[in-house]
Amino acid sequence: MTKPNPSASDLKQHIGFWMRFVSNHVSYAFARKLEARGVTVAEWVILREMFEARGGTSPSVVADLTGLTRGAVSKLITRLLEKGLVTRKESGVDRRYQDIELTKSATSLVPKLAKLADENDREFFGVLEKSEQEALKATLKRIAALHKLTKVPID
């Protein structure tokens, strides 16, 4: 049996380990809450961005907002169509252009799903003082900006 290399750092001393450890648990809990409402995390991201946009938009705009590929957005839009959460209209002039819009059902669902997100945050981060929560968020935003991280995580 070989001895561990003393120059190899311990896994749990890394900030990245703890971020991933917590993030996985936070994300998994939220995914289960969404799943109970018939929506995936990826679908939630699309619905939330479309809700913010108010009114019709296009898959390419949604792709730009989320950092997802147009192909990925197209697949998600198709799933949301099948669930009756969005409508899609093709332009009469250019069939490549589509206008997508939330249905009334989705418009009423998004605030309920947002409450689930809020509850999930409270469950995991409610142990922190408000100032600690804001400091953590500011630090993570700073790191994201420094590394030009723009793609919205959906996994």
KAWOQUI-V81242 format. One line per field, one symbol per residue. ss: DSSP state (h for helix, s for strand, l for the rest). psi: psi as a letter, one per 30 degrees, with the letter a starting at -180 (. if undefined). burial: 1 if it has 16 or more other ideal C-beta (glycine too) atoms within 10 Angstrom, else 0. A space follows every 50 residues. Layout:
ss = ???
psi = ???
burial = ???
This chain:
ss = llllllllllhhhlhhhhhhhhhhhhhhhhhhhhhhllllhhhhhhhhhh hhhlllslhhhhhhhhlllhhhhhhhhhhhhhlllssssslllllllsss sslhhhhhhhhhhhhhhhhhhhhhhllllhhhhhhhhhhhhhhhhhllll lllll
psi = kkkkjffklkegfkeeeeeeeeeeeeeeeeeeeeefggkleeeeeeeeee eefjalaleeeeeeefglleeeeeeeeeeeeffgfllkkkkeejffkkkk kkleeeefeeeeeeeeeeeeeeeefffkleeeeeeeeeeeeeeeeeghjf kkkf.
burial = 00000000000000000000000000000110110000111111111111 10100111100110110100011001100100101100000000000101 11000100110010010001000000000000000000000000000000 00010
